[in-house]
Every structure is written in C-alpha cells, then in structure tokens.
C-alpha cells in the first residue's frame, strides 16, 4: 500500500501534461496588447504571438494599428473627473480597442517607445485546467505569469507553474500538492466516502498565502461532457458561457459529485443551487430542508408527492426556497394544516421576519392564513391604518417576545392576538426592556470582574475602565456621537471589549472610547470619531495609554493594594527606573 507521500508523487507523475492548446487558452485570459514601433513599422501581438513588419504585409489591414493613439496604462479616464465651468477641461477621449488583423481579438495599442520597462503590465493569473485522461477527470492547478519587460519575448506565452493535481472518479476524489514550483510533492488528501463533517477534505488549490478569494479561471470546462460527471450540471451551476468561468468552488463541487452525483444533479436541476453552495462554501448542511444521503426526491425533501409538486411549483426566490421547505415542515410537525401557497403569501408580506414568525406560529399554533387575517384586520383600526402588513407582523413577533418575558398567558387568544396590537406592544416594551437589562447585567457581572482585573488602570489624572452595562455603552455613543452603541451586545457577550477613558476630576463625562482585541487597541475615538481633530487620541492621551499598554503587555500585574504594578523602563541615562501610575 502506498503512503500519502508516495501517492502524491504518483498523481503528479501520471497526470496529463499541459497541451499547446491549453496554453493558448490560458493566454486568452490575459489582456491583449498590440505593441508597435512606428519608426520601423514593427508590431508585436500578444494575443496570437506574432511579430510582423506592417509595411511588408497588407498595409491596409494594419493601418488602424499604426494610426491608433497610444493607449496609456492605467487608463487616465477611469474614475471620476470634476467639471466646474472652465476650471476643468473635458476628459481625454478614451482610445478605442483595435482588432488584431491576424486573430481579430480586441487589444490595446501600445507605442513601444512610450512604455518604459513595462513592469506595470506584468500580470499573474491562477487557472485550473480540466482534462479527461485514462478514464479519470484530472484538474491541474497552475499559477501563471506573463511579463513584457524583455522586448525579444513580447509574444511569448505565459509561464506556468503546476502546484496542485486533482483526480476524480466515481467514488473517489484525490489531491496532490506542493508548496512551490520545484518543491517535492508531499501533500495528499482524498475522499472516498460520503462526507459526514464539513468542510470537505478535498479543498480548493489556492490558500490564503496565494490569495484565496481571488479565485481561479477554469480552462476546458467542456471536458466535463466526456467525463463520468457529465450529468452533474456543472455548466449550469457555474453558468458556463462563452467565457471561461471564474470561481472558488469547482474542485469542491467535483469532489462532492464523486460521492453524491444524483443529489447534486437533482438540486441544480431544480434551481436549488444554494444547497450545494451552502455545503461546499458555507459548511452548512440545510438538514431541515434536504437530506443529502437520499437519492429519491420525496425522501430527500421529506415531502409527499403532492407536497413536493406544490413545493416545486412555488414561484419564489431560489435563495429562500430551501428555507420554505424547512419552515413548512416545522409547521407541519407542530400539527398544523398549512399549504405552501399560504406560507409564500406570508413570506411575501414579511420577507425579513418570516423565520421568526414561523417559530412563533409553531409554538402557539397559529396558521399563516389566520395570522394574515388577524394583521389585515388590525390594519383597519385607528392609529394602525398607515402601518404596513410587514410592520404589523414584525410588531406581533416583538410583542410576543415581550409578553412572554412579562408572564402573559399566551395560550389565551386575547393576549395572543390582542386588539390594537400597536398600543399593546408599546405598553410592553419598556417593562420588558427593564427585565432584559437586569438579566443581561446579571450575566455580565462575571465578565465584568475579569475585565476590571485585566484592564482597569488609573493615574493621578486619568482612568481607564470597562462599562458596567449596555445602557452605559449606548449613552457613551450618544454623547460622543459615534457608533459604539451598536457594539453593546457584542461587548456583553465577549465578542469584543469596550473600554472608557475618563478624567478623574470629571468621571461622568465621556472623553474617549477604546475597542480592544486582547492587549491590542483595535480603534480609539472621541467626539464624532475625532473629525476635525488635528491630534488623534493615541497622541493626545499618550501619557496614560503608553504605560497602560506596557502594563497590559506585562500581564496586568497588581500590587497588594490593588494598584497597577507598572513595568520599569530605562531612562535617558540608561538607569532603570519605575514608571509611576
């Protein structure tokens, strides 16, 4: 049995070689240039790789190339130009692209004597070349580069470096990798069973060190038509047109197709690509809507034949169609008679709130038809006529959450669907908010003790401390006119850390708000985010921030009396002295 390293070497050795036509297709990705030298009548075409003397060929065909204005780089007309009367001249007319007389591709014309060393034209592209080879679909991941610095190599094809090799057959996906061109092939992963955990083990070829997120261009997508995965709808999923698709998902998609080809084909054909995208890109199963292990549509969606027919007939956005199946099944499990038509009507009225609505409807046994009838009747009442159905549905959800917190009996229809909903909601908001604040403060006390121990720091004049409640954070934002109020929940939950800088003589007056990530300042701002302030807070309050940050870096140590133990520092004469806090 081969080891992982041996298998990685085997894949790289037995992979198909890059063909001349593949290299030409990679070259087609790059911008096309027609470099010319009017003095000698020479033209270099990067699109078809020719060097010609225009005067010695059909001169009439080359006239547009020789007469076209030099195409500057970058384009000076890109972006916005300010025009205020005679203060600004009209923008320079953008030179048109010129068709190459040989291959017909549109290209920028460059006067060679005005292009310098052409370093600004150097470009890199990441490509994946597909190839059917020896009963398997192979994917070769290259980093390609094209430079125009050497005049003798203006027409050369791109330089390519093979970094990853993939092999796909039904039931097996394999990947071999190396760090850089010239390094040994040592990385190997495979997937030979349906996945039970996400992300998929066979990942994309380019990681963060080589700019993940930029994606790669797929060459030879038509090879899929001759592969075992020709029915998996890859062309539809990637919307393959005349241009090679640019993506970050193809290889995970093909890996998925080795294990679940029928499921992938079914979802894409039904317009539910979101389920595939969620699984391979967002690491989300959508189990409430779809069972990946099932190949039969009824079992996969958990619907009867009639329900599946109604579901597929829905004329709704593809992005929410999966959610519609999950919501429908949740209401049905709650024992309610519901139809996809009623659910879609509710979704169209409150598209952003329907998920919360379904949860409340399932809990309190309210059907979509009954809820819509109630809100439409409420809309006719005085004071609510100008409110939209969407607003009333949102208010109903908010009211139920407040009412449950206040102990209302929501099994009673009088409280579940009250008359004059808006007025009832307004009466429950303030007492419910007080209860939430109290509960939040109680949960926050343990975190607050740790924050005080770690961050609280003072000098004779200044004080740095954490906030004691969400209300204090909101008040800070209102006084200083910045957005810290929106960070309150994240601070309380520990997702970020908010601190206040105060003058000890006026401890109630907000001066500066600090956001921390560990011992590092993420941002620090005063009034209106320091707009118009020549001296920024890091400089203005350096006499407190510098010793505080040094104290944090040293471990936030304290003396027996609780005062900060400030690290000692070297004075100008080289002697060690203690920093006073």
ZAKE-124080 format. One line per field, with one value per residue (C-alpha): x, y negated, z negated; residue number from 1. Coordinates in nm, 3 decimals. Each point is the difference from the previous one (the first is absolute). Example, Ala and Ser with C-alpha at 12.3 -4.5 7.8 and 13.67 -1.06 7.14 Angstrom:
BEGIN
px = 1.230,0.137
py = 0.450,-0.344
pz = -0.780,0.066
num = 1,2
//
This chain:
BEGIN
px = 0.000,0.131,0.066,-0.152,0.327,0.038,-0.356,0.059,0.306,-0.194,-0.280,0.245,0.191,-0.305,-0.193,-0.048,0.244,-0.107,-0.076,0.081,-0.370,-0.042,0.280,-0.168,-0.324,0.191,0.153,-0.350,-0.076,0.265,-0.066,0.099,0.257,0.120,0.347,0.118,0.302,-0.110,0.357,0.069,-0.358,0.032,-0.293,0.004,-0.335,-0.038,-0.333,0.120,0.373,0.120,0.272,-0.059,0.119,-0.317,0.162,0.090,-0.351,-0.342,0.048,-0.370,-0.088,0.264,-0.087,-0.240,0.281,0.259,-0.236,-0.169,0.108,0.224,-0.210,0.132,0.017,-0.180,-0.286,-0.004,-0.374,-0.091,-0.176,-0.162,0.100,-0.120,-0.137,-0.077,-0.038,0.334,0.196,0.020,0.050,-0.210,0.148,0.232,-0.187,0.061,0.189,-0.198,0.123,0.128,-0.064,0.314,0.029,0.115,-0.237,-0.265,0.024,-0.052,0.321,0.162,0.252,0.330,0.276,0.308,0.210,-0.250,-0.040,0.326,0.092,-0.367,0.010,-0.351,-0.130,0.134,-0.294,-0.070,-0.300,-0.099,-0.153,-0.136,0.022,-0.244,0.089,-0.150,0.294,0.008,-0.365,0.033,-0.068,0.318,0.030,0.337,0.036,0.258,0.131,0.073,0.200,0.055,0.270,0.066,0.327,0.221,-0.067,0.114,-0.269,-0.303,-0.186,0.084,-0.274,-0.050,0.239,-0.184,0.077,-0.192,-0.083,-0.297,-0.123,-0.354,-0.143,-0.375,-0.170,-0.340,0.045,0.345,0.148,0.376,0.227,0.379,0.178,0.335,0.098,0.167,0.129,0.310,-0.103,-0.076,-0.355,-0.079,-0.364,-0.275,-0.368,-0.286,-0.372,-0.135,-0.319,-0.291,0.098,-0.128,0.183,0.064,0.201,0.064,0.348,0.088,0.035,0.073,0.354,0.090,0.017,0.036,0.372,-0.085,-0.300,-0.303,-0.310,0.137,-0.101,0.123,-0.106,-0.116,0.147,-0.170,-0.328,-0.133,0.211,-0.275,-0.223,0.226,0.050,-0.194,-0.141,-0.165,-0.345,0.094,-0.106,0.337,-0.050,-0.336,0.137,0.291,-0.203,0.259,-0.039,0.240,0.253,0.189,-0.170,0.179,-0.072,0.121,-0.219,0.055,0.229,-0.211,-0.301,0.165,0.107,-0.364,-0.107,0.225,-0.212,-0.343,-0.040,-0.377,-0.069,0.211,-0.164,-0.347,0.058,0.149,-0.271,-0.265,0.163,0.117,0.370,0.001,0.000,0.317,0.164,-0.086,0.157,0.327,0.050,-0.182,0.035,-0.376,-0.205,-0.356,-0.116,-0.339,-0.077,0.202,0.150,0.320,0.018,-0.329,-0.016,-0.381,-0.142,-0.293,0.227,0.266,-0.243,-0.216,-0.319,-0.284,-0.044,-0.275,0.201,0.311,-0.201,-0.135,0.346,0.166,-0.279,0.084,0.087,0.237,0.364,0.241,0.192,-0.302,-0.152,0.203,-0.117,-0.357,0.031,0.147,-0.270,-0.278,0.123,0.038,-0.361,-0.115,0.190,-0.184,-0.322,-0.135,-0.172,0.204,0.055,0.299,-0.228,-0.095,0.362,0.119,-0.267,0.128,0.361,-0.086,-0.159,0.291,0.307,0.249,-0.207,-0.147,0.256,-0.091,-0.370,0.016,0.155,-0.279,-0.270,0.124,0.016,-0.341,-0.184,-0.072,-0.036,0.125,-0.357,-0.119,0.295,-0.048,-0.372,0.077,0.259,-0.221,-0.283,0.240,0.102,-0.355,0.009,0.055,0.367,0.111,-0.150,0.324,0.209,0.095,-0.076,0.375,0.025,-0.297,0.139,0.334,-0.175,-0.192,0.323,0.159,-0.317,-0.005,0.362,-0.072,-0.326,0.166,0.270,-0.268,-0.185,-0.311,-0.214,0.050,-0.222,-0.288,-0.102,-0.060,0.372,0.125,-0.173,-0.103,-0.215,0.194,0.330,0.216,-0.125,0.043,0.353,0.091,-0.119,0.211,0.323,0.130,-0.061,0.135,0.311,0.057,-0.015,0.240,0.243,-0.010,0.061,0.279,0.163,-0.016,0.170,0.253,0.119,0.246,0.148,0.013,0.212,0.254,0.002,0.056,0.290,0.161,-0.061,-0.084,0.291,0.037,0.247,-0.037,-0.202,-0.132,-0.212,-0.057,-0.284,-0.258,-0.369,-0.237,-0.302,-0.131,-0.184,0.332,0.146,-0.305,0.028,0.369,-0.088,-0.270,0.225,0.303,-0.209,0.162,-0.120,0.118,-0.363,-0.023,0.285,-0.184,-0.131,0.334,0.180,-0.241,0.037,0.381,0.031,0.189,0.115,-0.106,0.178,-0.046,0.269,-0.101,0.141,-0.006,-0.111,-0.308,-0.055,-0.351,0.102,0.086,0.332,0.124,-0.132,0.243,-0.063,0.247,0.098,0.197,0.277,-0.021,-0.199,-0.235,-0.130,-0.011,-0.225,-0.138,-0.275,-0.130,0.283,0.254,-0.128,0.192,0.245,0.361,0.134,-0.137,-0.079,0.302,0.223,-0.216,-0.031,0.338,0.095,-0.272,-0.017,0.373,0.045,-0.337,0.093,0.340,-0.177,-0.238,0.289,0.172,-0.306,-0.217,0.177,-0.113,0.146,-0.152,-0.213,-0.142,0.188,0.163,0.360,0.141,0.305,0.329,0.161,0.342,0.053,0.198,0.317,-0.042,-0.105,-0.302,-0.288,-0.356,-0.285,-0.246,-0.366
py = 0.000,-0.343,-0.263,-0.347,-0.143,0.286,-0.051,-0.374,0.068,0.260,-0.246,-0.269,0.250,0.150,-0.324,-0.111,-0.258,-0.349,-0.018,-0.285,-0.077,-0.016,-0.256,-0.203,-0.003,-0.119,-0.273,-0.109,-0.096,-0.273,-0.347,-0.023,-0.259,-0.110,-0.142,-0.205,-0.203,-0.251,-0.085,0.353,0.110,0.295,0.146,0.261,0.170,0.157,0.162,0.223,-0.025,-0.152,-0.251,-0.161,-0.293,-0.180,-0.160,0.340,0.147,-0.128,-0.357,-0.087,0.260,-0.138,-0.367,-0.016,0.140,-0.248,-0.301,0.073,-0.225,0.151,0.166,-0.123,0.225,-0.036,-0.164,-0.372,-0.019,0.264,-0.128,-0.338,-0.340,-0.325,-0.259,-0.347,-0.243,-0.089,0.132,0.350,0.105,0.281,0.347,0.138,0.216,0.364,0.177,0.285,0.357,0.116,0.341,0.202,0.042,0.360,0.152,-0.273,-0.035,-0.352,-0.139,-0.312,-0.166,-0.090,-0.211,0.193,-0.312,-0.136,0.310,-0.012,0.334,0.111,0.128,-0.136,0.244,0.309,0.223,0.322,0.228,0.320,0.264,0.352,0.210,0.293,0.310,0.343,0.240,0.377,0.032,-0.272,-0.372,-0.188,-0.359,-0.173,-0.316,-0.245,-0.338,-0.183,-0.316,-0.225,-0.266,-0.248,-0.143,0.179,-0.138,0.326,0.192,-0.224,0.273,0.286,0.209,-0.015,0.176,0.261,0.180,0.315,-0.003,0.237,0.314,0.137,0.330,0.073,0.333,0.118,0.070,-0.159,-0.351,-0.046,-0.300,-0.025,-0.325,-0.170,-0.339,-0.156,0.092,0.214,0.128,0.372,0.131,0.079,-0.098,0.254,0.012,0.214,0.051,0.348,-0.004,-0.245,-0.282,-0.005,-0.315,-0.331,-0.150,0.258,0.155,-0.067,-0.378,-0.265,-0.036,-0.349,-0.091,-0.337,-0.016,-0.008,-0.230,0.215,-0.197,-0.112,0.340,0.157,0.032,0.339,0.115,0.279,0.015,0.185,0.302,0.075,0.110,0.301,0.079,0.222,-0.325,-0.124,0.016,-0.196,-0.337,-0.170,-0.225,-0.117,-0.046,-0.213,-0.165,0.099,-0.221,-0.103,-0.123,0.237,-0.016,-0.160,0.173,0.119,0.312,0.230,0.255,0.038,0.029,0.283,0.168,-0.012,0.150,0.303,0.094,-0.151,-0.046,0.056,-0.234,-0.275,0.044,-0.005,-0.321,-0.194,0.114,-0.115,-0.342,0.067,-0.070,-0.174,0.338,0.100,-0.339,0.005,0.343,-0.060,-0.371,-0.075,0.342,0.019,0.317,-0.147,0.319,-0.149,-0.026,0.273,0.339,0.044,0.377,0.057,0.029,0.010,-0.357,0.077,0.151,-0.265,-0.286,0.194,-0.085,0.201,0.006,-0.265,-0.219,0.031,-0.100,-0.308,-0.084,0.019,-0.213,-0.290,-0.319,-0.138,-0.100,0.292,-0.132,0.047,0.309,0.232,-0.195,0.037,0.379,-0.022,-0.241,0.211,0.316,-0.178,-0.115,0.342,0.167,-0.237,0.167,-0.284,0.018,-0.225,-0.045,-0.132,-0.261,-0.145,0.010,-0.178,-0.267,-0.058,-0.012,-0.256,-0.225,0.026,0.128,-0.093,0.118,0.326,0.219,-0.152,0.015,0.373,0.066,-0.184,0.154,0.352,-0.070,-0.159,0.198,-0.291,0.079,-0.242,-0.060,-0.086,-0.229,-0.190,-0.036,-0.140,-0.254,-0.118,-0.060,-0.187,-0.222,-0.138,-0.127,-0.364,-0.084,0.302,-0.076,-0.147,0.293,0.267,0.369,0.059,-0.247,0.155,0.352,-0.116,-0.171,0.321,0.199,-0.268,-0.025,0.378,-0.003,-0.287,0.156,0.337,-0.181,-0.178,0.326,-0.053,0.309,0.031,0.307,-0.246,-0.147,-0.336,-0.031,0.200,-0.219,-0.314,-0.280,-0.318,0.187,-0.310,-0.153,0.330,0.033,-0.352,0.077,0.316,-0.142,-0.195,0.258,0.278,-0.204,-0.051,0.376,0.067,-0.260,0.157,0.351,-0.125,-0.183,0.312,0.211,-0.275,-0.023,0.292,-0.140,-0.348,0.122,0.147,-0.318,-0.216,0.218,0.003,-0.348,-0.253,-0.243,-0.347,-0.282,-0.314,-0.152,0.277,0.314,0.287,0.238,0.233,-0.100,0.135,0.056,-0.016,-0.320,-0.166,0.100,-0.139,-0.325,-0.025,0.022,-0.267,-0.248,0.051,0.033,0.321,0.357,0.177,0.055,0.264,0.191,0.042,0.355,0.118,-0.139,0.160,0.340,-0.028,-0.031,-0.327,-0.220,-0.362,-0.227,-0.363,-0.264,-0.255,-0.307,0.083,-0.352,0.047,0.379,-0.027,-0.183,0.224,-0.089,0.290,0.351,0.289,0.334,0.275,0.338,0.158,-0.248,-0.177,-0.315,0.062,-0.356,-0.304,-0.298,-0.310,-0.241,0.069,0.248,-0.285,-0.182,-0.324,0.083,-0.059,0.205,0.354,0.170,0.234,-0.308,-0.228,0.256,0.167,-0.071,0.244,0.237,0.079,0.116,0.177,0.201,0.084,0.118,0.217,0.151,0.088,0.196,-0.262,0.063,-0.182,-0.083,0.132,-0.311,0.056,-0.280,0.084,0.117,-0.203,0.152,-0.177,-0.174,-0.133,-0.372,-0.213,0.056,0.377,0.050,0.213,-0.185,0.092,-0.152,-0.168,0.065
pz = 0.000,0.093,-0.264,0.038,0.132,0.248,0.120,0.038,0.215,0.202,0.078,0.112,0.217,0.171,0.051,0.362,0.135,0.096,0.373,0.237,0.045,-0.379,-0.020,0.272,-0.199,-0.306,0.213,0.105,-0.360,0.004,0.142,0.365,0.111,0.341,-0.057,0.295,0.107,0.260,0.098,0.123,0.071,-0.238,-0.198,-0.276,-0.074,-0.345,0.090,0.284,-0.069,0.329,0.084,0.339,0.210,0.096,0.304,0.142,-0.041,0.099,-0.111,0.022,-0.267,-0.237,0.052,-0.306,-0.215,0.125,-0.015,-0.334,-0.290,-0.266,-0.271,-0.335,-0.304,-0.231,0.183,-0.093,0.069,-0.259,-0.312,-0.043,0.135,-0.155,0.244,-0.137,0.285,0.156,-0.300,0.146,0.359,0.147,-0.053,0.263,0.247,-0.076,0.282,0.146,-0.004,0.337,0.153,0.065,0.379,-0.048,-0.258,-0.032,-0.379,-0.136,-0.150,-0.141,0.229,-0.168,0.156,-0.110,-0.048,-0.255,-0.219,-0.199,-0.155,0.003,-0.358,-0.054,0.264,-0.175,-0.104,-0.191,0.038,-0.176,0.224,-0.028,0.314,0.031,0.202,0.049,-0.014,-0.049,-0.113,-0.263,-0.010,-0.089,-0.115,0.019,-0.208,0.137,-0.098,0.324,0.064,0.297,0.022,0.281,-0.124,0.255,0.348,0.159,-0.195,0.047,0.190,-0.239,-0.155,-0.380,-0.235,-0.208,-0.326,-0.093,-0.373,-0.044,0.175,-0.046,0.120,-0.003,0.064,-0.129,-0.371,-0.034,0.003,-0.046,-0.034,0.018,-0.088,-0.046,-0.140,0.304,0.342,-0.047,-0.344,-0.051,0.011,-0.362,-0.066,0.057,-0.097,0.128,-0.042,0.066,-0.209,-0.029,-0.234,-0.356,-0.108,0.169,0.159,0.270,-0.036,0.364,0.003,0.259,0.140,-0.118,-0.368,-0.170,0.073,0.368,-0.015,-0.070,0.080,0.335,0.136,0.321,0.361,0.126,0.330,0.202,-0.188,0.305,-0.103,-0.253,0.288,0.057,-0.369,-0.243,-0.144,0.318,-0.163,-0.312,0.150,-0.057,0.303,-0.139,-0.351,0.122,0.276,0.256,0.307,0.270,-0.255,-0.236,-0.341,-0.294,-0.331,-0.338,-0.016,0.300,-0.162,-0.313,0.231,0.194,-0.325,-0.112,0.332,-0.055,-0.304,0.061,0.377,0.013,-0.290,0.152,0.341,-0.159,-0.198,0.290,0.241,-0.247,-0.029,-0.356,0.056,-0.336,-0.175,0.185,-0.055,-0.370,-0.044,0.185,-0.076,-0.326,-0.167,-0.047,0.049,0.018,-0.172,-0.084,0.370,0.175,-0.086,0.197,-0.047,0.188,0.378,0.025,0.013,-0.234,-0.263,0.050,-0.064,-0.246,0.191,0.150,0.375,-0.012,-0.239,0.217,0.307,-0.179,-0.131,0.341,0.148,-0.234,0.184,-0.258,-0.026,0.022,-0.302,-0.230,0.160,-0.224,-0.304,0.119,-0.020,-0.351,-0.118,0.150,-0.170,-0.332,0.009,0.111,-0.288,-0.233,0.117,0.212,0.334,0.226,0.372,0.190,0.156,-0.339,-0.116,0.313,-0.047,-0.353,0.123,0.265,-0.265,-0.249,0.185,-0.273,-0.297,0.125,-0.179,-0.338,0.091,0.073,-0.340,-0.179,0.220,-0.074,-0.373,-0.032,0.270,0.233,0.370,0.270,0.119,-0.353,-0.065,0.326,-0.068,-0.347,0.119,0.287,-0.245,-0.232,0.288,0.014,-0.360,-0.092,-0.035,0.205,0.341,0.133,-0.126,0.251,-0.044,-0.027,-0.290,-0.181,0.039,-0.139,-0.289,-0.074,-0.033,-0.220,-0.210,-0.058,-0.119,-0.240,-0.120,-0.070,-0.198,-0.206,-0.071,0.211,0.065,0.376,0.019,-0.043,0.340,-0.164,-0.077,0.299,0.256,-0.183,0.137,0.076,0.034,0.030,-0.325,-0.187,0.134,-0.108,-0.355,-0.026,0.144,-0.299,-0.278,0.222,0.077,-0.373,-0.062,0.288,-0.131,-0.346,0.137,0.223,-0.290,-0.216,0.270,0.061,-0.361,0.029,0.318,-0.151,-0.293,0.242,0.210,-0.306,-0.112,0.343,0.139,-0.275,-0.030,-0.151,-0.053,-0.207,0.285,0.228,-0.036,0.244,-0.089,0.157,0.024,-0.261,0.231,0.356,-0.093,-0.086,0.336,0.181,-0.198,0.092,0.368,-0.027,-0.184,0.226,0.318,0.121,0.052,-0.318,-0.100,0.272,-0.167,-0.334,0.054,0.143,-0.304,-0.247,0.174,0.017,0.377,-0.050,-0.289,-0.049,-0.248,-0.109,-0.058,-0.264,-0.173,-0.372,-0.086,0.225,0.001,0.142,0.317,0.301,0.164,0.209,0.076,0.056,0.172,-0.090,0.141,-0.281,-0.079,0.337,0.068,0.294,0.010,-0.228,0.063,-0.167,0.102,0.353,0.059,-0.041,0.308,0.045,-0.279,0.101,-0.293,-0.017,-0.334,0.013,-0.005,-0.214,-0.282,0.041,-0.364,-0.114,0.300,0.021,-0.363,0.012,0.313,-0.150,-0.317,0.206,0.195,-0.329,-0.117,-0.180,-0.332,-0.315,-0.339,-0.322,-0.031,0.348,0.176,0.334,-0.015,0.289,0.176,-0.048,0.295,0.093,-0.044,0.241,-0.208,0.023,-0.364,-0.081,-0.161,-0.086,0.194,-0.232,0.045
num = 1,2,3,4,5,6,7,8,9,10,11,12,13,14,15,16,17,18,19,20,21,22,23,24,25,26,27,28,29,30,31,32,33,34,35,36,37,38,39,40,41,42,43,44,45,46,47,48,49,50,51,52,53,54,55,56,57,58,59,60,61,62,63,64,65,66,67,68,69,70,71,72,73,74,75,76,77,78,79,80,81,82,83,84,85,86,87,88,89,90,91,92,93,94,95,96,97,98,99,100,101,102,103,104,105,106,107,108,109,110,111,112,113,114,115,116,117,118,119,120,121,122,123,124,125,126,127,128,129,130,131,132,133,134,135,136,137,138,139,140,141,142,143,144,145,146,147,148,149,150,151,152,153,154,155,156,157,158,159,160,161,162,163,164,165,166,167,168,169,170,171,172,173,174,175,176,177,178,179,180,181,182,183,184,185,186,187,188,189,190,191,192,193,194,195,196,197,198,199,200,201,202,203,204,205,206,207,208,209,210,211,212,213,214,215,216,217,218,219,220,221,222,223,224,225,226,227,228,229,230,231,232,233,234,235,236,237,238,239,240,241,242,243,244,245,246,247,248,249,250,251,252,253,254,255,256,257,258,259,260,261,262,263,264,265,266,267,268,269,270,271,272,273,274,275,276,277,278,279,280,281,282,283,284,285,286,287,288,289,290,291,292,293,294,295,296,297,298,299,300,301,302,303,304,305,306,307,308,309,310,311,312,313,314,315,316,317,318,319,320,321,322,323,324,325,326,327,328,329,330,331,332,333,334,335,336,337,338,339,340,341,342,343,344,345,346,347,348,349,350,351,352,353,354,355,356,357,358,359,360,361,362,363,364,365,366,367,368,369,370,371,372,373,374,375,376,377,378,379,380,381,382,383,384,385,386,387,388,389,390,391,392,393,394,395,396,397,398,399,400,401,402,403,404,405,406,407,408,409,410,411,412,413,414,415,416,417,418,419,420,421,422,423,424,425,426,427,428,429,430,431,432,433,434,435,436,437,438,439,440,441,442,443,444,445,446,447,448,449,450,451,452,453,454,455,456,457,458,459,460,461,462,463,464,465,466,467,468,469,470,471,472,473,474,475,476,477,478,479,480,481,482,483,484,485,486,487,488,489,490,491,492,493,494,495,496,497,498,499,500,501,502,503,504,505,506,507,508,509,510,511,512,513,514,515,516,517,518,519,520,521,522,523,524,525,526,527,528,529,530,531,532,533,534,535,536,537,538,539,540,541,542,543,544,545,546,547,548,549,550,551,552,553,554,555,556,557,558,559,560,561,562,563,564,565,566,567,568,569,570,571,572,573,574,575,576,577,578,579,580,581
//
